[in-house]
Amino acid sequence: MIPTVRCRELEDLVRTADRPVLVACLSGDYNYTPQLNILRELDATPQHACMICQMDVEELRACANALHIAGTPTFMLFAAGKERGRLLGYADAERLRVFIGRVLPAAHASGR
């Protein structure tokens, strides 16, 4: 199950998480269910190192400016309380794995 996070909960979640957090910002359009199924597939992978959550669809429009989200889907990856990278547009499981694998080693190597 992919938990839903509200805008006001996001900052606390990424600050206190004991592992990286992948936040999916999805709209309620025809891509929502397929994209959510891909996130479930990724979450079920044993070697997956991130906590995955989705932004509350009803609140997304209200907090899009604060999060600098211009469109959906947008995937934001947080580690150690800071945003480390973004992926824009529809993504299959492999594209998300590549994104996470590219961003996380760079964040660890830089000591951020």
C-alpha positions as a Python dict, from the first residue, in 0.01 Angstrom:
ca = {
    (1, 'M'): (0, 0, 0),
    (2, 'I'): (129, 343, -92),
    (3, 'P'): (43, 588, 187),
    (4, 'T'): (-102, 928, 111),
    (5, 'V'): (60, 1233, 266),
    (6, 'R'): (-97, 1574, 308),
    (7, 'C'): (97, 1890, 226),
    (8, 'R'): (137, 1992, 588),
    (9, 'E'): (277, 1647, 675),
    (10, 'L'): (537, 1632, 400),
    (11, 'E'): (809, 1843, 562),
    (12, 'D'): (797, 1647, 887),
    (13, 'L'): (793, 1315, 701),
    (14, 'V'): (1104, 1385, 493),
    (15, 'R'): (1286, 1537, 790),
    (16, 'T'): (1227, 1242, 1023),
    (17, 'A'): (1236, 948, 780),
    (18, 'D'): (1509, 694, 845),
    (19, 'R'): (1553, 629, 472),
    (20, 'P'): (1504, 823, 148),
    (21, 'V'): (1147, 919, 58),
    (22, 'L'): (1006, 913, -294),
    (23, 'V'): (702, 1140, -315),
    (24, 'A'): (471, 1091, -612),
    (25, 'C'): (260, 1387, -717),
    (26, 'L'): (-13, 1239, -934),
    (27, 'S'): (-329, 1393, -1070),
    (28, 'G'): (-659, 1211, -1069),
    (29, 'D'): (-663, 1164, -1447),
    (30, 'Y'): (-652, 849, -1659),
    (31, 'N'): (-282, 792, -1572),
    (32, 'Y'): (-343, 781, -1197),
    (33, 'T'): (-419, 409, -1155),
    (34, 'P'): (-146, 281, -1390),
    (35, 'Q'): (112, 508, -1228),
    (36, 'L'): (2, 402, -878),
    (37, 'N'): (31, 36, -982),
    (38, 'I'): (390, 99, -1095),
    (39, 'L'): (468, 254, -757),
    (40, 'R'): (319, -52, -585),
    (41, 'E'): (537, -277, -801),
    (42, 'L'): (847, -76, -710),
    (43, 'D'): (754, -75, -341),
    (44, 'A'): (720, -454, -344),
    (45, 'T'): (1077, -498, -469),
    (46, 'P'): (1283, -639, -177),
    (47, 'Q'): (1599, -437, -252),
    (48, 'H'): (1407, -111, -283),
    (49, 'A'): (1565, 144, -48),
    (50, 'C'): (1302, 420, -39),
    (51, 'M'): (983, 489, 143),
    (52, 'I'): (722, 565, -124),
    (53, 'C'): (423, 790, -66),
    (54, 'Q'): (186, 995, -277),
    (55, 'M'): (66, 1348, -226),
    (56, 'D'): (-302, 1385, -147),
    (57, 'V'): (-463, 1446, -487),
    (58, 'E'): (-721, 1684, -341),
    (59, 'E'): (-450, 1902, -185),
    (60, 'L'): (-199, 1887, -466),
    (61, 'R'): (-332, 2188, -652),
    (62, 'A'): (-323, 2398, -333),
    (63, 'C'): (39, 2312, -250),
    (64, 'A'): (180, 2294, -606),
    (65, 'N'): (322, 2647, -589),
    (66, 'A'): (496, 2590, -258),
    (67, 'L'): (650, 2269, -390),
    (68, 'H'): (726, 2419, -734),
    (69, 'I'): (524, 2153, -914),
    (70, 'A'): (439, 2263, -1266),
    (71, 'G'): (272, 1942, -1381),
    (72, 'T'): (194, 1583, -1299),
    (73, 'P'): (319, 1330, -1258),
    (74, 'T'): (618, 1466, -1069),
    (75, 'F'): (837, 1248, -849),
    (76, 'M'): (1047, 1410, -578),
    (77, 'L'): (1322, 1221, -400),
    (78, 'F'): (1423, 1332, -50),
    (79, 'A'): (1714, 1210, 161),
    (80, 'A'): (1836, 1344, 495),
    (81, 'G'): (1553, 1597, 496),
    (82, 'K'): (1641, 1762, 164),
    (83, 'E'): (1511, 1728, -189),
    (84, 'R'): (1777, 1549, -392),
    (85, 'G'): (1610, 1520, -730),
    (86, 'R'): (1296, 1534, -943),
    (87, 'L'): (1162, 1326, -1223),
    (88, 'L'): (894, 1477, -1444),
    (89, 'G'): (641, 1286, -1649),
    (90, 'Y'): (504, 935, -1665),
    (91, 'A'): (756, 677, -1542),
    (92, 'D'): (765, 301, -1557),
    (93, 'A'): (932, 101, -1278),
    (94, 'E'): (1268, 88, -1456),
    (95, 'R'): (1278, 464, -1513),
    (96, 'L'): (1205, 519, -1143),
    (97, 'R'): (1477, 270, -1042),
    (98, 'V'): (1732, 445, -1263),
    (99, 'F'): (1632, 784, -1123),
    (100, 'I'): (1665, 666, -762),
    (101, 'G'): (1994, 488, -833),
    (102, 'R'): (2140, 796, -999),
    (103, 'V'): (2029, 1046, -736),
    (104, 'L'): (2101, 861, -410),
    (105, 'P'): (2468, 776, -469),
    (106, 'A'): (2531, 1137, -571),
    (107, 'A'): (2368, 1263, -249),
    (108, 'H'): (2577, 1026, -35),
    (109, 'A'): (2902, 1104, -220),
    (110, 'S'): (2859, 1478, -174),
    (111, 'G'): (2790, 1440, 198),
    (112, 'R'): (2466, 1634, 172),
}
